[in-house]
Amino acid sequence: MPLVLSAFLHRLDPYVLGPFGGLGLRWYGLAYVAGFAAGFWLLRTLARRRRTPLEPARLGDFVFTVALGTIAGGRLGYCVLYRPDLFTDVSASIPFWGVLAFHKGGMASHGGMVGMLLACLWFARRRGVPALHLLDLVVFAAPIGIFFGRMANFVNGELYGRPCAPELPWAVKFPQEILAWGNAAHAGHAKLASSDFQAVLKAAGAPAGDLERVVEAVRTNDAVARALEPLLTPRHPSQLYEAVLEGFVLFALLAWIWRAPRKPGVLAGWFLIAYAIVRFIAEEFRMPDAHVGFQWLGLTRGQWLSAWMLAAGIACLIAWARRPAAPLGGWRGPSTA
């Protein structure tokens, strides 16, 4: 009989279709498509209701530009902040350079935001639309994309949470945990040499060093799943916490603030402040990257970046609120015409 899926063991398949020769259609990629499509729909609604000076005919170009900026910024941000070794990772196989290996994962939300900002500045200069207003439009739609992205993180089993009480009703065991056992900062690394884990390797038909094959086998091999589950730690599903905080809660707050027109940049300032706060909170339940670990004062790198983001948001909000500019936007406010 097939193994009954346990509420505590993560066995979700990251592929919608495939993989075919190592490539396939992933939920993570669909999350980006869904996020940008939902953002386009939301901004088109604002444009049709004449809540923005951005012409509806230019909206597709704008969303495409922001999408490129977000993806490029997110990837480069991840390489700079978390994996600088990817800049020197050159191989003879496609895509030849580690920075371009998107199929292996690795995006930094803080880097993505920098990419969005630069995309808005570039588009504003070419189209003659206030850059701060474009930034307001982007941050208003951003939580929707963040929500889909965090849900995809959960499906992938990446960015998993810190250990929690086994009796927590929504605790999850992530097989991806074993990829970090070889790191000295993780107490679980001693399990790699245990007889129990040797049984896992035998069931998976994997050599001792091929932990990724073990993770892959958990989804398809019931014997591997049964053998590995007792070795895994119950954890917070931090990806779902982040989806709620950075997605639903953040969007609700921004929608409340932008129910009436505001000076350009005010909404973006509030976004920086609110995102920094909810991200700081969510990081309390999330494991830091194995190769980064905890940093000064026991905080994660994401928390330190959020602290700087909070300071920048406060400064920007004060400066942009004082600018002599006419209010724009507001999904319940008067039209721009």
C-alpha positions as MATLAB code, in Angstrom:
seq = 'MPLVLSAFLHRLDPYVLGPFGGLGLRWYGLAYVAGFAAGFWLLRTLARRRRTPLEPARLGDFVFTVALGTIAGGRLGYCVLYRPDLFTDVSASIPFWGVLAFHKGGMASHGGMVGMLLACLWFARRRGVPALHLLDLVVFAAPIGIFFGRMANFVNGELYGRPCAPELPWAVKFPQEILAWGNAAHAGHAKLASSDFQAVLKAAGAPAGDLERVVEAVRTNDAVARALEPLLTPRHPSQLYEAVLEGFVLFALLAWIWRAPRKPGVLAGWFLIAYAIVRFIAEEFRMPDAHVGFQWLGLTRGQWLSAWMLAAGIACLIAWARRPAAPLGGWRGPSTA';
ca = [
       0.000    0.000    0.000;
       1.262    3.506   -0.751;
       2.402    5.578    2.171;
      -0.330    7.850    3.488;
       0.864   11.431    3.229;
       1.764   12.697    6.645;
       0.781   16.204    7.663;
       4.310   16.533    9.033;
       6.342   15.367    6.041;
       6.862   17.629    3.033;
       6.563   15.620   -0.193;
       5.320   18.272   -2.614;
       6.600   18.182   -6.181;
       8.163   21.498   -7.313;
       7.392   20.652  -10.956;
       4.081   21.242  -12.673;
       5.408   19.377  -15.725;
       8.615   17.420  -15.979;
      11.409   17.373  -15.345;
      12.583   16.490  -18.824;
      16.333   16.114  -18.876;
      16.652   18.212  -15.732;
      14.358   20.963  -17.012;
      10.631   21.428  -16.588;
       7.836   23.790  -15.645;
       8.100   24.665  -11.966;
       5.541   26.126   -9.583;
       8.162   28.761   -8.727;
       8.183   30.026  -12.296;
       4.396   30.020  -12.420;
       4.362   32.041   -9.201;
       6.279   34.829  -10.931;
       3.926   34.711  -13.916;
       0.873   34.790  -11.633;
       2.296   37.669   -9.596;
       3.037   39.859  -12.595;
      -0.319   38.979  -14.222;
      -2.212   39.904  -11.047;
      -0.189   43.107  -10.726;
      -0.956   44.007  -14.334;
      -4.683   43.464  -13.729;
      -4.629   45.624  -10.586;
      -2.739   48.490  -12.233;
      -4.923   48.303  -15.338;
      -7.964   48.697  -13.098;
      -6.443   51.831  -11.562;
      -5.571   53.171  -15.016;
      -9.070   52.569  -16.378;
     -10.539   54.361  -13.370;
      -8.141   57.237  -14.122;
      -6.366   57.015  -10.793;
      -2.964   57.388  -12.458;
      -1.443   59.579  -15.195;
       0.132   56.408  -16.637;
      -1.712   55.709  -19.881;
      -3.332   52.240  -20.145;
      -1.565   51.744  -23.486;
       1.807   52.117  -21.729;
       0.931   49.772  -18.882;
       2.162   46.603  -20.592;
       5.562   48.171  -21.279;
       5.763   49.356  -17.683;
       4.937   45.959  -16.152;
       7.409   44.241  -18.494;
      10.148   46.700  -17.500;
       9.443   46.198  -13.807;
       9.421   42.422  -14.276;
      12.889   42.509  -15.819;
      14.164   44.811  -13.084;
      12.705   42.610  -10.350;
      14.133   39.373  -11.711;
      17.559   40.845  -12.459;
      17.729   42.653   -9.112;
      16.509   39.635   -7.186;
      19.077   37.337   -8.740;
      22.003   39.737   -8.500;
      20.978   40.620   -4.953;
      21.046   36.942   -3.996;
      24.485   36.503   -5.552;
      25.909   39.598   -3.838;
      24.293   39.146   -0.416;
      24.187   35.372   -0.025;
      26.202   33.544   -2.725;
      29.092   35.645   -4.083;
      30.770   32.380   -5.121;
      28.288   32.168   -8.023;
      30.146   34.993   -9.791;
      33.131   32.690  -10.238;
      31.094   29.523  -10.871;
      31.810   28.793  -14.530;
      31.093   25.416  -16.123;
      30.920   23.795  -19.548;
      27.188   23.033  -19.247;
      24.220   25.333  -19.852;
      23.796   28.071  -18.591;
      27.622   28.130  -18.189;
      27.623   30.782  -15.400;
      26.322   30.276  -11.866;
      24.641   33.678  -11.817;
      22.378   32.546  -14.672;
      21.444   29.209  -13.073;
      17.915   30.323  -12.178;
      16.672   26.719  -12.297;
      18.688   25.984   -9.138;
      16.871   28.715   -7.193;
      18.150   31.782   -5.407;
      16.395   35.160   -5.381;
      16.725   37.946   -2.798;
      13.611   40.008   -2.144;
      15.666   43.025   -1.021;
      17.614   42.875   -4.298;
      14.357   42.570   -6.230;
      13.126   45.789   -4.645;
      16.259   47.625   -5.730;
      15.677   46.292   -9.236;
      12.081   47.549   -9.171;
      13.254   51.000   -8.078;
      15.791   51.258  -10.889;
      13.191   50.050  -13.412;
      10.767   52.764  -12.267;
      13.421   55.451  -12.535;
      14.373   54.327  -16.046;
      10.774   54.125  -17.261;
       9.861   57.487  -15.723;
      12.727   59.192  -17.491;
      11.689   57.769  -20.860;
       7.929   58.301  -20.516;
       7.699   61.511  -18.507;
       5.667   60.040  -15.635;
       6.590   60.932  -12.012;
       9.031   58.266  -10.848;
       7.724   58.253   -7.282;
       4.181   57.671   -8.514;
       5.376   54.718  -10.576;
       7.060   53.383   -7.468;
       3.748   53.736   -5.613;
       2.029   51.697   -8.309;
       4.644   48.964   -8.074;
       4.609   48.620   -4.291;
       0.801   48.563   -4.294;
       0.856   45.452   -6.486;
       4.040   43.921   -5.038;
       2.471   42.087   -2.064;
       0.403   39.983   -4.469;
       3.541   38.762   -6.198;
       5.273   38.231   -2.854;
       2.364   36.062   -1.715;
       2.653   33.776   -4.744;
       6.438   33.672   -4.367;
       6.292   32.591   -0.734;
       3.747   29.895   -1.541;
       6.153   28.627   -4.199;
       8.950   28.645   -1.593;
       6.802   26.306    0.492;
       6.169   23.984   -2.438;
       9.933   23.881   -3.080;
      10.627   23.183    0.589;
      13.189   26.009    0.632;
      13.633   28.771    3.211;
      12.138   26.461    5.803;
      11.487   27.437    9.403;
      13.219   26.985   12.699;
      12.533   23.969   14.926;
       9.217   24.024   16.771;
       7.332   21.876   19.241;
       6.311   18.515   17.711;
       2.774   19.006   18.954;
       2.307   22.183   16.911;
      -0.667   21.254   14.666;
       0.896   22.764   11.532;
       4.502   21.659   12.102;
       6.226   20.389    8.958;
       9.225   18.146    8.383;
      11.240   19.305    5.387;
      13.519   16.710    3.714;
      15.580   19.656    2.412;
      16.918   19.919    5.967;
      19.461   17.189    5.240;
      21.220   19.412    2.696;
      22.428   21.528    5.625;
      23.536   18.668    7.860;
      27.062   18.815    6.496;
      27.411   22.375    7.771;
      29.161   22.595   11.140;
      26.650   25.197   12.330;
      23.865   22.579   12.298;
      23.714   19.963   15.048;
      22.050   17.491   12.701;
      25.214   16.921   10.667;
      26.184   13.979   12.920;
      23.162   12.098   11.577;
      24.886   11.671    8.232;
      27.106    8.979    9.744;
      24.329    7.244   11.678;
      23.125    3.760   10.845;
      19.615    5.153   10.430;
      20.759    7.468    7.666;
      22.696    4.677    6.010;
      19.361    2.879    5.745;
      17.969    5.985    4.033;
      20.802    6.004    1.499;
      20.279    2.304    0.812;
      16.547    2.792    0.261;
      17.239    5.710   -2.078;
      20.008    3.880   -3.915;
      22.161    6.973   -3.487;
      25.892    7.310   -2.749;
      26.815    8.838    0.602;
      27.415   12.339   -0.741;
      24.340   12.615   -2.985;
      21.909   14.229   -0.559;
      19.929   15.893   -3.323;
      18.972   12.478   -4.674;
      17.663   11.569   -1.213;
      15.488   14.692   -1.121;
      14.171   13.862   -4.579;
      13.484   10.248   -3.579;
      11.351   11.279   -0.583;
       8.612   12.475   -2.950;
       8.494    9.292   -5.008;
       9.782    6.503   -2.786;
       7.686    5.514    0.211;
      10.513    3.451    1.729;
      12.831    6.479    1.701;
      10.122    8.680    3.199;
       9.460    6.209    6.034;
      13.175    5.828    6.796;
      13.997    9.544    6.713;
      10.990   10.985    8.531;
      12.115    9.999   12.078;
      15.432   11.798   11.500;
      13.840   15.119   10.518;
      13.002   18.010   12.839;
       9.468   19.423   13.132;
       9.673   23.014   11.905;
       7.628   26.159   11.469;
       6.294   26.502    7.909;
       7.857   29.960    7.810;
       7.142   30.334    4.089;
       3.408   30.334    4.880;
       3.912   32.844    7.694;
       5.707   35.118    5.236;
       2.995   34.640    2.619;
       0.411   35.924    5.107;
       2.514   38.746    6.561;
       4.327   39.976    3.445;
       1.409   39.243    1.145;
      -2.045   39.536    2.674;
      -1.321   41.780    5.685;
       0.967   44.125    3.741;
      -1.503   44.508    0.865;
      -4.381   45.208    3.264;
      -2.343   47.926    4.994;
      -1.305   49.594    1.734;
      -4.878   49.442    0.412;
      -6.087   51.189    3.557;
      -3.418   53.902    3.239;
      -4.042   54.450   -0.498;
      -7.821   54.552   -0.287;
      -7.417   58.291   -0.944;
      -4.846   60.078   -3.158;
      -1.437   60.641   -1.566;
       1.629   62.597   -2.580;
       3.849   60.529   -4.877;
       6.225   58.402   -2.855;
       4.187   58.329    0.358;
       2.842   54.839   -0.331;
       6.327   53.615   -1.273;
       7.682   54.985    2.006;
       5.011   53.142    3.962;
       5.776   49.980    2.010;
       9.453   50.129    3.007;
       8.511   50.604    6.656;
       5.790   47.953    6.775;
       7.722   45.361    4.778;
      10.773   45.798    6.992;
       8.664   45.206   10.110;
       6.786   42.122    8.892;
       9.960   40.647    7.380;
      11.828   41.167   10.662;
       9.044   39.332   12.500;
       8.872   36.491    9.976;
      12.645   35.975   10.163;
      12.199   34.973   13.821;
      10.590   31.761   12.564;
      12.883   31.128    9.579;
      16.225   29.365    9.467;
      19.033   31.476    8.019;
      20.883   30.142    4.994;
      23.232   27.347    6.091;
      26.297   29.048    4.602;
      25.431   32.387    6.266;
      24.051   31.471    9.685;
      23.116   33.854   12.441;
      24.957   37.143   12.636;
      25.642   39.902   15.160;
      23.231   39.951   18.143;
      21.815   36.637   17.003;
      19.949   38.233   14.101;
      19.752   36.934   10.547;
      21.073   38.763    7.527;
      17.475   39.327    6.439;
      16.759   41.056    9.748;
      19.770   43.336    9.429;
      18.774   44.237    5.881;
      15.252   44.916    7.127;
      16.593   47.184    9.868;
      18.383   49.299    7.248;
      15.261   49.192    5.108;
      13.169   50.481    8.024;
      15.522   53.420    8.546;
      15.477   54.205    4.823;
      11.685   53.953    4.731;
      11.240   56.427    7.582;
      13.641   58.905    5.954;
      11.955   58.529    2.539;
       8.457   58.881    3.952;
       9.350   62.123    5.743;
      11.121   63.568    2.697;
       8.487   62.538    0.141;
       5.553   63.645    2.286;
       7.061   67.130    2.498;
       7.586   67.519   -1.246;
       5.415   70.145   -2.951;
       3.508   67.727   -5.175;
      -0.148   67.113   -5.977;
      -1.691   63.896   -4.590;
      -2.098   61.009   -7.040;
      -3.665   57.557   -6.979;
      -6.154   56.404   -4.406;
      -8.434   53.559   -5.472;
     -11.419   55.274   -3.809;
     -10.330   58.862   -4.459;
     -11.212   61.300   -7.247;
      -9.884   60.722  -10.758;
      -6.756   62.410  -12.093;
      -8.745   64.122  -14.865;
];
